[in-house]
C-alpha cells in the first residue's frame, strides 16, 4: 500500500461525503445537507487526509484554538482500510499541529467506543451537548 497523508488539502464536499459513507460515519452526519457539509469543511481548523494511490481512504477534521483544546469532530477511515493504523496516523498528524499542552477531545461514534482506549485516549464521564434547537432552562 502506498498511503500518503496530507495536511489541509482542498477537499470537496462530494469527496468528504464519499469517505464519510465508506467509513459508516455518514450515518451520523448531515450528508444530505450540502450547505452544512460545506461549512464543516470551510470552518475546520485542521483537516488531515489519507490517500492510497490518490484515492481518499481516511480523513480527520478538527476545530481548535491550537493551545488548550482540539475537538476532533470527524475521524473516518474507509471500512476496507480499517485496522491498518490509518486512524492512528491521522490523529498523530493532527496532534503534531497543536501546542504541547493542547488536548484532543472527541465524542466517539457508538461503533468506535472500544477503539479509542486501545490507542491511548482516556474516557471522560461528564461530557455534555446542547442541540441548537434546545433552549437553556
Secondary structure, DSSP 8 states (H G I E B T S, - for coil): --EEEEES----HHHHHHHHHHHTGGGGS-TT-HHHHHHHHHT-SEEEEEEETTEEEEEEEEEE-SSSEEEEEEEEE-GGGTTSSHHHHHHHHHHTTS-TT-EEE----GGGHHHHHHTT----S------TT----
